Amino acid sequence: MFGALNRFISRLDSDSPVQNSSGHGAFGFQVLRNTNLELHIEPWFDFIIGINGRQIDDPDPNLFATEVRNCAGSSVSLGLWSAKGQRIRELQIPVPSSPPSLGLTLQWTPLSTTEDVWHILDVQPNSPADNAGLLPYGDYIIGTPEGIVRGESGLGELVEDHLSRPLRLHVYNHEYAVTRLLTITPSRNWGGTGALGCVLGFGALHRIPAPLNEPPQAPGETLFESAKFSNEETPRHPSPSSSKSFPTQNSNTQQQQQQQQQQQQQQQQQQQQQQQGSLPSVGGGDFLVPATIQFEKKSPPLPPPRTEGSPINQPKLGRKGRAHHGVSPNSAMEEYFKEGEQKSKEQDDSPSVGANSSAPPPPPKAGGPPKAQAPTPESTSQE
């Protein structure tokens, strides 16, 4: 039992150096300056950790320079570690024969120095950070010319030492991949909380991310080529032969002639449709002209004939509602006038209240005794 435990402990001890070499204990030559514009190497972010397929373990710069000079007239292979996304890449660099130099200024530095960055999460308005031009989410404070800043509390101690004094900071913007030097004046009397007036993030979740493949779009530029509005027409897919050639003046005139011919054909079709009584469209669209719409004429049913014995106060026949759909304005007006004429004729032909009426006469008015009748000539002769 104790033998197995000792073997397990020895195995852990043998694995520990490998973990330290690939973790925080890794070193490399940090690029401080690059005078060769043809080399895609970024100062401060890139570390040279290997040369010609071998890892660099010795911090002696003379050995590195000797290896480079031995490759004069050919190319040297460098293994680069980038702090942007913590990625490793290999780069082939040609070495000139006359001055066998790469134009780089290097310093043996641990890779963990790039972890001391502060991410700007929020900036309060009218604060020292806002006046200095710090941008939230995109800016990272990576260092300062005033000295070396290490640890999470390193920036706070530096700010306390520069209260009411200008402080220079190296700030990297992730969205535009630009490093700039800003001057900020920390103060406690600016009207808000904190000496800088911004929220900072530190740690593994706030490391510098990998660079973007494409720069962000400027204000007013389209993000996608396929983006379009709903009122825009869908473009026609050109043929491969037409896509390779540029439009000329002759092609433009041909297109104009074709458009004119299409318009003339549409106008002729509209005229034919109007003559035939079909539904014409305006300009080839889906809109219709109400005045030219023709529908089937539906006249209301005739009322039943009146008889002589029918009462005067006969209920009027209800007029059948006309369907608004399927009736053009012209035909609707004609039917309306015809219906009025028919009603007037019916009123003229209806029997008037008189002798032919079967209704009894009205009763006499009540108001006093009946009047005496005048004597007849016969009665006077008898007396």
Secondary structure by P-SEA (a helix, b strand, c coil): caaaaaaaaaaaaaaaaaaaaaccccccccccccccccccccccccccccccccccccccaaaaaaaaaaaccbbbbbbbbbcccbbbbbbbbbbbcccccccbbbbbccccccccccccccccccccccccccccccccccccccccccccaaaaaaaaacccbbbbbbbbbccccbbbbbbbbbbccccccccccccccccccccccccccccccccccccccccccccccccccccaaaaaccccaaaaaaaaaaaaaaaaaaaaaaaaaaaacccccccccccccccccccbbbbcccccccccccccccccccccccccccccaaaaaaaaaaaaaaaaaaaaaccccccccccccccccccccbbbbcccaaaaaac
